[in-house]
Amino acid sequence: MSGLLIVAILLISVTTVFADDPERIAKARTEGQVVFYSTMGIDTVRPVTLAFEKKFPFLKVEVLRLNSERVFNRVMIEHQTGKIHADVVNLSVMPLLKAKRVLAPYRSPEMKAFPEKFRDTDDTWTGLVGNYYVIGYNTKLVPEANAPKDWFDLTQPWWKGKMALDVADYDWFGAMLEYLGPEKGRRLMHGLAKQELNWRKGHSLLAQLVGAGEFASSLVYAHRTQLTKEKGSPIDWVKTSKPIVVSQNAVAVLEKAPRPNAARLFVDFLMSEAGQKLLYDGGQIPLRSRAIPANSPLAAEQLDLYPVSGQVMERFDQHQKDFNETFGVKQ
């Protein structure tokens, strides 16, 4: 065996051994558990936790599934009372939780595989999965000549009365104004407001209604729409719009996590190639680079993705007010 080959084998062995910090693994073994508060469905999370427990059989994962508001409130109550149960949290308003100073900085070795726009600059959180807000349209109702390519196409006269929107798309509204700038953004929103929009609640419902031909177009989630299309529905979504707003669901370790070493191992696994594939198989859109097959329309590398920023979240109430006033929505 040549000297170069021996060196190569040794390097591979070292990489394998130190991919997970042995000292952290030893400390995690004494902790025995990790508690995960998540907004993802149990059916999505379970395959990931089982795979993690198989890799680290001395650790068990306890999952509590709540919506983002309830995760946020529960974490804050635990922090204020000093009775902290959770180690790792996953929710869509992570920048707001960061502002409360309850998150621990952690530069996971997996972090470098995620685009910077999906990572906190202070390393307290990373975008784990996301929802793409896209233009969905019925391919039977919309002639090819009228098929939209970008947002302003929807302000053309042909679309009047043919579109639907969710009554609570406030984060999309705020992110679009931020990306386009006040003047251009307002021009788009006022143009859409003149189109006699139909109002419904729920993006999955809207995708179904567009596919059924009740509306020609709507703002929908890309992955749900793609799934509906693959089942034979006459629906498609626009890949060329600038931007495609992303509501990202981030993951973080709590500053006072009772089991900090197990927590970091679990975050590493969620962000790993294996963990992201399991989330993708469970119907989520992972935000790790190249986690989605390159031939998929959902592959991030082909799209102009723009995450909902912390600034947009902080001004949520104002965006809600502006949205309702712009579109004449009465709550």
N, C-alpha and C positions, 0 to 999 in steps of 0.2 A: 504493500500500500504506500503511495507517495506521501511525502511530507505535506504537500498542499491539500491532499484529500483528507488527511488526519486533522489538519487545522480547520477545514470546512466542517467536518463532522463535529468537532469540539464547539465551534461557533453555533451550530444548529442546536447542540445540546444545551449550551448556556442560554440561548434565546428561549428554548422551551422551558427551562427551569425558572427563568426569571421573568417570564411573561406575567406570572402572578407572584407578587412579592412573598417569599417564604416567611418572612417575619410577620407580615400582615396575616397570612394564612394561619400561622400558629396562634396569633392573638384572636383571630376570628373563631378558631376552634373552641376557645374558652367561652366565647360569647354565645355560641350555639344557635343563634336565631337572627333573622332580620325582619323588621316590620315595615311594610310597604303600603303607603296610602296612594292610591292611583285612581285616575278618572277613566282608565281603559276598562273595557268589559272583562269580566272574570274569564270568559271563554277565550279571550285573547291573551290574558296574562298567564293563565294556568300552564300552557305548554312551556312558557319561558321559565316559570318558577320550577317546574319539574326538571327541566334541563339543568338549571342552576344547582338544584339539590342533588342531581346525579353527579355533577362535577365536584360538588363539595358536600358529600353525604353527611357530614357532621353539622350542617346548617339547614334549618328549616325556615321557610318563608311564610310569614303571616300577611295576608293581603286584606286591606279594607278598601272597598270600592265605593267612591262618592263622586259627586260632580265637583267642578273646580271651586265653586263658592264654598261648598261644605268642607272640602279639603283645606282650603285657606283658613276658614274659621276654626276648624278643629286644631290645626297646627298652632294658631295664635292662642287659643284657649290653653292648650297644653303648655306652651311657652310661658304664658302669663302666670299659670298656677304652679309651674315647676314640675308638673306630673307628665313628663314627656314619654310617650309610648312609641311614636314613629321614629324610624331611622332614615328612610328614603321617601321622598315625595315626588309626585308626578302630576302636573296640572298645567293649564293653559295660560295662567296669569303669573308665571314665576317671577317676572321682574317686580311685580307688586309685593310678592313675598320677600324677595331680596331686600327691598326697601325697608322692611321691618327688621332687618339684621338678624334673621334666624337661620340663615344658610351658611354652611361651611365651605370655604374655598377648597376646591379639589381639582387638580389637574390630572384627570384620568389618562393613562397611557393610550386609551382609545380616542381621546379628544381630537387628536390631530387628523383623524379620518373624517371629521365633520367640518363643513364649510364655516368660515368665520362668522357669517351672518346668522348662523344658528347656534352661536356660542356666546356666553356672557364674557365681556372683556375682563372681568375680575375672576373668572373661572369658578363661579358659584353654581352655574347651571349650564346644561346643554340641551338643545332641542332634540327630543328623542324621535317623535313622530309628528306628522302634521296633516292638516286639511288644506287642499288647494281650492280656493274660490275661483271658479271658472265660468265662462259663458257656455251653457248647454243649449242645444237647439234640436228640434225635430227635423230629421233629414227628409221626411216626406212633405212636410208643410213648408219648408224653406227651400226655395229654388237655389241652385248652385250660385247663381249670380248675386243672390242676396245673403249668402252665407257670411256671417261676420268674421273678420280677421282681428279686429281690435275693438276696444270699448266704444269709441266714437261712432263706429258703424251702427250701433244700436240707437243712435239719435236720429237716424234717417227716417223720413215719413213712412216708409213701408212697414216699420215695426210698430206703429201706433196701435195700441189695444191688443197686441199679440204677446206681450211679455208679462212675466210674474216675478215677484221678489219676496224674499222672506221679510217679515215685519220687524226683524231685530238684527239686521246685518250691520250693526254699528261699528264693529271692529274693521270690517271690510271698507266701510265708508271712510273711517278715519285714516286707514292705511293708504287708500287711494288718493286722498287729499294730500297726505304727506309725500307720497311718491311723485305725483303729478305737479304739486305746488298749488297754492291757493287759487290762482286765476284759472289755470287749465282744469284743475280738479272741480271747481265750482261750475265751470262751463259744462263739464260732462254731467255732473249731477243734475243741474237745471235742465239740460237736454233730455235726460232720462225721465225727469219728473213730468215733462210735457207729453209723455208717451202713453198716458192712461194705463198705468201699471195695475196689474192684479196682485192682490196680497194674500199670501198663505204663510203658514208656520211650519218650518222643517225642511231641510234641504233634500233629505231622502224622498219626502213626499213630492217636492217640486220636481225632482228627476223623474219620478213615476208619472206625474201629470204631463210633463213635456213628452215623455216617451209614448204616453197614451193619446197625445194629440190635443189635449185640452188647451195647452199653450204652445206657441212656436218656440219660445225661449225662456230661460230663467238663469239666475245665478245659482249654481249648484256646486256640490263637492265633486272633484274630478274622479276620485276612486270609485265612488258610488255610481257615478254616471258611466264610467268605463265598464263596471260590472254589469250594469243594466244593458249596455250596448252589446256586451259579449253574450248575453242571454237572448239576443235577437231583437231587442227593442230598436225602433228607428230613431236613435238618439246619438249625438256626437257632441264633443266639446272642443273649444278653441284652444289650440296650443300656442298660438302666436301673439296673444294679447300681452301688452306691456303695461303694468305688471300682471303676474298671477299672484294675488295676495295669499300668504300662507299663515294660518293660525297654528302655531307650533305648540305642541304638548311637551314640556321640558321635564328633565329629571334633575334632582339635586339631593345632596346629603344635608341633613339638619345639623346645625352647629352643635347642639347638645344631644345628638343621637346617643342613646344608651349603648348601642353596639356599633361604634364607629368603624371598626375594621371589617366586620361583615357587611356593613352598609356600602363601603367602598368597593368591596369585591362584587357586590350585587350591581352597583352602578356600572362597573367595568363590563360585567356580563351583558347588561341591557344594551350598552353601547357597542359591544363587540360585533363582529361580522355574523357570528352564530346567533346572537340575541336579536339583531336587527332582521335577520332572515326569518326567524320565528315570528316576529311581530308582523312582517310583511305577509307571511303565510296566514296570519290571523286576521288579515284584512286591513292592517294599518299601512300608512305610508311612511317608511323610515326615512330619516333625514341624513343618515350617514352617506357619504359619497359612494356612488356605485353600489349601493345596497339594493337598488331596484335594477332588474335586468336591463341592459342597454337597449334591447329591442322593444321595451315597454313604452307606450306613450307617456307613462307617468315618470319616466327617468328624469331626474332633476337636471341633468346636464343639458337637456334639450329645451329647458323652459326658463323664462325670466321670473324667477321666484323672489318674492319680497315679503319677509316676515312682518307680522304685526309687531310694532316696536313697543318698548316700555312706555315711551312718551304717549303713544296712542292709548295704551291701557290706562295711564294716569288721567287722561282727559276723556275717559269713557262717558261720563255723565254729559259732558258738553257735546260729544259726538252723537249721543243718543238724542239730545235736544235738537241739534242741527239736522240730523237725519229726519226726524219727525216733522220739523218745520219745512225742510226742503221738499219732501215728498207728500206732505199733507197727511201723515199717518196719525190717527188719533188712538191713543192708548187707553 
